[in-house]
Amino acid sequence: MEKETPPYAPRHWPSWLLMGLGRLLGVLPYPVQMWLGRRIGDLAYPLLRHRRHVADVNLRLCFPELDESERRRLLREHFRSVGMGAMETLICWWGSAAKIRRLTDLEGLRHLESAVSKGRGILLLSAHFTSLELGVRMAQIHLKRLGLTTTAMYKPPHDPVVDYVMRRRREHHIGGRSIPNDDVRGLLKALKRGDAVWYAADQKARNKFSGQVPFFGNPARTSLATGRIAAMSGAAVVPFFTLRREDGRGYRLVVRPPLADFPSGDESADARRLNALIEDIVREAPAQYFWLHQRFKDGKHDPYAERASG
């Protein structure tokens, strides 16, 4: 295979400078990194008006029981969580395995061991929480001890420098290649050879393998492909989520039992089951879920159309 050439053109130099700064920040003490992440979120809150509006609409739809002050408080905490997620990405790329292992409290190791004992690939079914990039590295560290190779589906960033660095750092840690989110053949190949693949099933889907499925009681365009992937690959589907601990001392790596009777043969019912599972985890730490994308927009209804307020 021909070696990839890094994007070193002058127009990309500012991105390389940012990656250099990220490299320095990625090895700071963990409490300092989290403090910086919260401050990044505080700075972003007044600046990203459109994203703040999207998140506010999402929280109104999903948590109608909250009053105005409670929702605003949650919205601010969400932006801090996003800022911490940016720092966690740097920890993932440049932090040591020993540091990450110290920060991780694994819940449900027996479920991973049970899935490994079946001798099949494992689909690590996750969702877009703000610590997701670090969660991929945590999966790699723990599953390596069980003899598994771990990789992840990912959406290629628009910036070629970020894309190059992200893939190189992931592949440095996992020893394999990351799989673009439209490379279904690559995903099936990894599962069939017995790999564990981190896979988020909750992003807004736009292709023919999607449907309107309730999420927090609201119709959301949802991928119907998870069941097909499980059926075609024979992989065990293991719910796998990364949440920050409330005491600020690290992370809960939450592993649930492999899904029984999945797929069921009813794609919509399977998607409802997955959305309900994700809802349960979101309710444990609502500020940590990624609320900045337009999950509930479709061709006939756009709850985000109202102009964002100052």
Residue pairs with C-beta under 8 A, 6 or more apart in sequence:
4 164
6 161
6 164
7 160
7 161
7 164
8 16
12 160
12 161
15 159
15 160
15 161
15 162
16 161
19 161
19 162
19 165
22 90
22 93
22 94
23 90
23 94
25 33
25 36
25 87
25 90
26 90
26 91
26 93
26 94
26 95
27 94
27 95
28 36
30 91
30 99
30 103
30 250
31 248
33 87
33 88
33 90
33 91
34 84
34 87
34 248
36 83
36 87
37 80
37 83
37 84
37 85
37 86
37 87
37 88
38 80
38 83
38 84
39 83
40 83
40 86
40 87
41 76
41 79
41 80
41 81
41 82
41 83
41 84
42 76
42 79
42 80
42 83
43 83
44 79
44 82
44 83
45 52
45 75
45 76
45 79
48 79
49 308
49 310
50 308
51 292
52 75
52 79
52 308
53 304
53 306
53 307
53 308
53 309
54 291
54 292
54 293
54 294
54 304
55 75
55 78
55 79
55 291
55 292
56 71
56 75
57 296
57 303
57 304
57 306
58 291
58 295
58 296
59 66
59 71
59 74
59 75
59 78
59 286
59 291
60 71
61 216
61 218
61 296
61 303
62 215
62 216
62 217
62 218
62 282
63 71
63 74
63 216
63 286
66 74
74 286
74 287
77 287
78 286
78 287
78 288
78 289
78 291
80 287
81 130
81 244
81 287
81 288
82 130
82 290
82 292
84 130
84 131
84 244
85 130
85 131
85 132
85 133
88 130
88 131
88 133
88 134
89 133
89 134
91 99
91 100
91 134
91 137
92 100
92 133
92 134
92 136
92 137
92 169
93 133
93 165
93 166
93 169
93 170
94 169
95 137
97 141
97 173
100 134
100 137
100 138
100 141
101 141
102 250
103 249
103 250
103 251
104 138
104 141
104 142
104 250
104 251
104 253
105 245
105 250
105 251
105 252
105 253
106 142
106 253
106 255
107 252
107 253
107 254
107 255
108 254
108 255
108 256
108 257
109 142
109 255
111 238
111 255
111 256
111 257
111 258
112 122
112 142
112 143
112 146
112 238
112 255
113 146
114 257
114 258
115 122
115 236
115 238
115 258
116 122
116 146
116 147
116 148
118 236
119 194
120 191
120 194
120 233
120 234
120 235
120 236
121 190
121 191
121 192
121 193
121 194
121 195
121 196
121 197
121 233
121 234
121 235
121 236
122 143
122 148
122 191
122 195
122 196
122 197
122 235
122 236
122 237
122 238
123 191
123 196
123 197
123 199
123 226
123 229
123 230
123 233
123 235
123 236
123 237
123 238
124 139
124 150
124 196
124 197
124 198
124 199
124 238
124 240
125 199
125 201
125 226
125 237
125 238
125 239
125 240
125 259
125 274
125 277
126 132
126 135
126 198
126 199
126 200
126 201
126 239
126 240
126 241
126 242
127 200
127 201
127 202
127 241
127 278
127 281
127 282
127 289
128 200
128 202
128 203
128 289
128 290
128 293
129 135
129 241
129 242
129 243
129 281
129 285
129 288
129 289
129 290
130 288
130 289
130 290
131 242
131 243
131 244
131 251
131 288
132 200
132 242
132 290
134 242
134 251
135 198
135 240
135 241
135 242
135 251
135 253
136 150
136 152
136 170
136 198
137 173
138 242
138 251
138 253
139 150
139 152
139 196
139 198
139 240
139 253
140 150
140 173
140 174
142 253
143 149
143 150
143 196
144 150
148 194
148 195
148 196
149 174
149 175
149 176
149 194
149 195
149 196
150 174
150 176
150 195
150 196
150 197
150 198
151 170
151 174
151 176
151 177
151 178
151 179
151 190
151 195
151 196
151 197
151 198
152 170
152 174
152 178
152 179
152 197
152 198
152 199
153 178
153 179
153 180
153 181
153 187
153 197
153 198
153 199
153 200
154 166
154 167
154 170
154 178
154 179
154 180
154 181
155 180
155 181
155 203
156 163
156 180
157 163
157 166
166 178
167 177
167 178
170 178
171 177
171 178
176 190
176 195
177 186
179 186
179 187
179 190
179 197
180 186
184 225
184 229
187 197
187 199
187 229
187 233
188 229
188 232
188 233
190 197
191 197
191 229
191 233
191 234
191 235
192 233
192 234
197 235
198 240
199 226
199 229
201 222
201 223
201 226
201 274
201 278
202 215
202 222
202 274
202 275
202 278
203 223
203 293
204 220
204 221
204 293
204 294
204 295
204 297
205 221
205 222
205 223
205 224
205 225
206 221
209 223
209 224
209 225
209 228
210 221
210 222
210 223
210 224
210 225
211 221
211 222
211 224
211 267
211 268
211 271
212 219
212 220
212 221
212 222
212 298
213 219
213 220
213 222
213 268
213 271
213 272
213 275
214 220
214 272
214 275
215 222
215 275
215 278
215 279
215 295
215 296
216 279
216 282
218 296
219 296
219 298
220 275
220 295
220 296
221 295
221 297
221 298
222 271
222 274
222 275
223 271
224 267
224 268
224 270
224 271
226 237
226 263
226 270
226 271
226 274
227 262
227 263
227 264
227 267
227 270
227 271
228 263
228 267
229 235
230 237
230 262
230 263
231 263
236 258
237 258
237 259
237 262
238 255
238 256
238 257
238 258
238 259
239 254
239 255
239 256
239 257
239 259
239 277
239 281
240 253
240 254
240 255
240 256
241 253
241 254
241 281
242 251
242 252
242 253
242 254
243 251
243 252
243 254
243 281
243 284
243 285
243 288
244 250
244 251
244 252
244 285
244 288
245 251
245 252
254 281
256 277
259 273
262 270
262 273
263 270
264 270
264 273
282 289
294 304
296 303
296 304
297 303
297 304
